[in-house]
Amino acid sequence: MTGISVQDVVDALAPVRETQASDPVCLTVGGLVIEVRCMSDTLLAELLRYFQHVISAPSEPDLTVHVLGEADLPFTVAYTDWAREPGKTGRKDAVCDLDNGRMVLKVRTGVQFLQAPGWAIAFGPTKDYPNQVINFVNTQILNHFQRQGWVACHAAAVRMADKGLAISGLSGGGKSTTMLRLMEIAGTHYVTNDRLLVRNAGNRTDALGIPKLPRINPGTIVTNARLAGLIDEEREEELRNLEPDELWHLEEKYDLFIDDIYGPGRISHDAGLTDFWVLNWSRDSVEPTNVRQVNLENRPDLLTAIMKSPGPFFQGTNGMFWTDHSEMDTPAYLNALRDVQVWEVTGNIDFDALFHAGADLLGQKP
């Protein structure tokens, strides 16, 4: 805790906040209405393009996100580095706890955020890093529903009229590639690429995706003919000439706009969740791809792949913020997923085989 209060930060940013140049925009997800007030017309245009499928008519918002530009605070914020997740390296986030709020700094970019009851403010070089603003907006959605008892899963998902399939796995394990392959099946809708909210609602299991479009690696692009043209021809040719192992581990993200690739009306963030795949396969395996039912209560290793930390922006209903050493609520996940059939995917990584398994599961043929 520092001597700085939330009100100190709000007051210091007031002169910048009160010069808002753009009209507010409302987004609606799962019944939650978020108003976005953005100072930069250029950045606002990017946000409008990105969130186009959830833009709603102006109405009384449940919360407001203020997106400011550069601003100098008349005091020093004493940030402390936030520990990365296992397997992650380098500095990413730093935090400073206030009286009933938290400042968060993105170390690599210098974008800062105030997270507090009644306040969600981004400031700094925001127009240079629109993806961090997009993530901040989506974080407000995650925070809201997690405070209502939903759990956040590290998963992609698609849905049919009567089926919902989530897909988890280790980072780079192929969940985005799998999800996009399943979008080739008639009747499927995109739910989410990386964050899925889940709750058990008695006679059903509800799932809710956030409006975060897929950010995919080159390996996903060059192995899916529908995605041809997403990157320029010269770069695509370079990628096709890489060794498979080199291509698999290449980190080079591209945004994929679902409506542009699959046509309008293929996004549905609300879903009923019936099945959950956990990708536990390997490129080194000599066994064929296999999909088998498992009991999640007996497989804590698979549950670990599903659970996702709420992160530094999350403040619970008790006012306490999540810390980098807070423990995950395993029973809450088991309860949320108790009526969902969980499947373990093992053997060699074979997207064609998994695609056909998905078509069978969803009751459709490609």
MARMI-354947 format. One line per 10 residues: number of its first residue (from 0); their letters; for each residue x, y, z of C-alpha. Coordinates in steps of 0.1 Angstrom, whole numbers. Example, Ala and Ser with C-alpha at 12.3 -4.5 7.8 and 13.67 -1.06 7.14 Angstrom:
# residues 2
0	as	123 -45 78  137 -11 71
# end
This chain:
# residues 366
0	mtgisvqdvv	0 0 0  13 35 -9  2 69 3  -15 75 -31  -52 71 -33  -75 62 -62  -89 97 -60  -54 111 -63  -50 93 -96  -85 102 -108
10	dalapvretq	-80 139 -100  -46 139 -117  -60 125 -149  -92 146 -148  -78 174 -171  -69 149 -198  -101 128 -193  -123 159 -196  -110 167 -231  -125 136 -246
20	asdpvcltvg	-127 141 -284  -148 112 -294  -184 101 -287  -187 71 -264  -193 37 -278  -213 9 -261  -204 -28 -263  -227 -55 -250  -215 -90 -240  -236 -115 -220
30	glvievrcms	-259 -87 -211  -231 -65 -197  -230 -30 -212  -195 -14 -214  -191 22 -224  -157 30 -240  -146 67 -240  -115 71 -262  -96 103 -268  -79 93 -300
40	dtllaellry	-100 92 -331  -74 69 -347  -75 45 -319  -113 46 -316  -115 36 -353  -94 5 -345  -116 -3 -316  -147 1 -336  -133 -23 -363  -122 -48 -337
50	fqhvisapse	-154 -48 -316  -178 -43 -345  -198 -75 -337  -206 -64 -301  -213 -27 -306  -248 -19 -293  -271 12 -292  -262 38 -267  -277 29 -233  -270 32 -196
60	pdltvhvlge	-237 14 -191  -228 -10 -163  -192 3 -164  -171 28 -184  -136 24 -197  -116 56 -202  -89 54 -228  -66 85 -225  -33 94 -242  -1 106 -226
70	adlpftvayt	-5 120 -191  20 130 -164  12 122 -128  23 147 -102  37 119 -80  58 88 -84  41 54 -86  62 27 -69  56 -3 -91  66 -38 -82
80	dwarepgktg	71 -65 -108  44 -91 -111  58 -127 -112  53 -144 -146  35 -178 -149  57 -209 -149  75 -212 -183  72 -175 -190  103 -152 -189  110 -115 -190
90	rkdavcdldn	92 -86 -173  57 -80 -184  35 -64 -157  42 -43 -126  16 -33 -100  11 -7 -73  -17 -12 -48  -36 19 -37  -63 23 -9  -90 5 -28
100	grmvlkvrtg	-75 1 -63  -45 -8 -82  -22 7 -108  -8 -17 -134  21 -9 -158  29 -28 -190  66 -28 -186  75 -32 -223  52 -5 -236  48 20 -208
110	vqflqapgwa	9 19 -210  -6 24 -175  -40 14 -160  -61 23 -130  -83 -5 -119  -107 4 -90  -144 2 -82  -161 26 -106  -129 34 -125  -112 17 -154
120	iafgptkdyp	-86 40 -170  -59 34 -196  -33 61 -203  1 66 -218  10 56 -254  -23 38 -259  -27 46 -296  6 28 -303  -6 -3 -286  -43 -9 -294
130	nqvinfvntq	-41 -46 -285  -34 -36 -248  -65 -14 -248  -85 -43 -263  -72 -66 -236  -81 -40 -209  -117 -38 -222  -120 -76 -222  -105 -78 -187  -134 -58 -175
140	ilnhfqrqgw	-158 -84 -189  -138 -112 -173  -137 -94 -139  -174 -87 -139  -184 -123 -145  -158 -138 -123  -171 -117 -94  -205 -133 -102  -191 -168 -97  -180 -178 -132
150	vachaaavrm	-146 -193 -136  -122 -183 -164  -107 -211 -185  -77 -209 -208  -96 -223 -238  -109 -218 -273  -145 -228 -281  -170 -234 -308  -207 -241 -306  -236 -257 -325
160	adkglaisgl	-272 -253 -317  -272 -280 -291  -234 -286 -285  -206 -265 -271  -170 -277 -273  -141 -261 -255  -104 -268 -262  -75 -263 -238  -39 -273 -239  -4 -261 -232
170	sgggksttml	5 -228 -248  12 -235 -285  -5 -268 -282  -28 -262 -312  -61 -251 -296  -65 -222 -320  -56 -243 -351  -81 -269 -339  -108 -244 -333  -104 -228 -367
180	rlmeiagthy	-105 -262 -384  -138 -269 -367  -152 -237 -380  -152 -254 -414  -181 -275 -402  -215 -261 -413  -234 -247 -384  -205 -240 -361  -201 -206 -344  -169 -190 -330
190	vtndrllvrn	-172 -185 -292  -137 -176 -281  -100 -182 -289  -83 -180 -255  -106 -171 -226  -138 -189 -218  -161 -181 -188  -180 -211 -174  -206 -217 -147  -228 -246 -138
200	agnrtdalgi	-265 -234 -139  -282 -265 -125  -297 -282 -156  -271 -268 -180  -235 -255 -181  -233 -219 -194  -202 -207 -213  -194 -171 -224  -166 -161 -247  -151 -126 -246
210	pklprinpgt	-148 -105 -278  -112 -113 -283  -104 -123 -319  -79 -151 -326  -43 -140 -326  -27 -169 -345  8 -181 -353  22 -186 -388  19 -224 -384  -19 -220 -382
220	ivtnarlagl	-20 -198 -413  1 -219 -436  -17 -252 -427  -52 -238 -434  -60 -230 -470  -89 -207 -460  -64 -184 -443  -43 -179 -475  -38 -141 -481  -39 -132 -444
230	ideereeelr	-2 -123 -447  17 -112 -478  28 -138 -504  65 -132 -498  63 -138 -461  40 -168 -465  65 -184 -489  93 -179 -464  72 -196 -437  64 -226 -460
240	nlepdelwhl	101 -231 -464  108 -234 -427  114 -268 -411  82 -280 -393  98 -278 -359  110 -242 -365  75 -232 -378  58 -248 -348  78 -227 -323  77 -194 -342
250	eekydlfidd	60 -166 -322  46 -141 -347  10 -132 -340  -17 -121 -365  -52 -110 -358  -79 -130 -376  -113 -113 -382  -139 -141 -381  -165 -123 -403  -139 -116 -430
260	iygpgrishd	-128 -152 -432  -159 -172 -424  -187 -148 -433  -211 -127 -412  -231 -143 -384  -205 -168 -374  -198 -154 -339  -218 -163 -308  -201 -156 -275  -230 -173 -255
270	agltdfwvln	-230 -211 -255  -241 -241 -237  -210 -262 -229  -213 -299 -233  -178 -311 -240  -142 -302 -232  -111 -314 -251  -77 -311 -233  -48 -314 -258  -22 -336 -243
280	wsrdsveptn	-7 -348 -276  29 -345 -289  47 -341 -321  72 -367 -309  46 -394 -303  44 -424 -325  9 -433 -314  -21 -422 -335  -42 -394 -322  -67 -406 -297
290	vrqvnlenrp	-97 -389 -280  -109 -406 -248  -132 -397 -219  -117 -388 -186  -129 -379 -151  -114 -344 -143  -115 -351 -106  -89 -378 -111  -67 -358 -135  -54 -326 -118
300	dlltaimksp	-27 -324 -145  -55 -318 -171  -73 -293 -148  -41 -273 -146  -42 -268 -184  -78 -255 -181  -75 -231 -152  -64 -195 -158  -53 -170 -132  -75 -139 -130
310	gpffqgtngm	-44 -118 -132  -33 -84 -117  -65 -65 -127  -89 -87 -108  -105 -73 -76  -128 -97 -58  -162 -88 -42  -144 -85 -9  -122 -57 -23  -91 -78 -23
320	fwtdhsemdt	-69 -79 -54  -55 -110 -69  -18 -114 -62  9 -133 -81  10 -159 -53  -28 -164 -49  -39 -200 -52  -64 -211 -78  -98 -223 -66  -97 -259 -79
330	paylnalrdv	-131 -269 -63  -148 -240 -81  -135 -253 -115  -146 -289 -107  -180 -276 -97  -184 -254 -128  -174 -283 -151  -191 -312 -132  -217 -318 -160  -193 -314 -189
340	qvwevtgnid	-178 -344 -206  -140 -340 -206  -119 -357 -232  -81 -361 -233  -65 -359 -267  -33 -379 -268  -9 -394 -294  6 -377 -324  -5 -342 -334  -28 -348 -363
350	fdalfhagad	-53 -320 -370  -70 -339 -397  -78 -368 -373  -90 -344 -346  -111 -325 -371  -130 -357 -380  -134 -365 -343  -149 -331 -338  -173 -335 -366  -185 -367 -351
360	llgqkp	-188 -352 -317  -207 -322 -329  -231 -344 -349  -222 -329 -382  -202 -338 -412  -178 -314 -429
# end
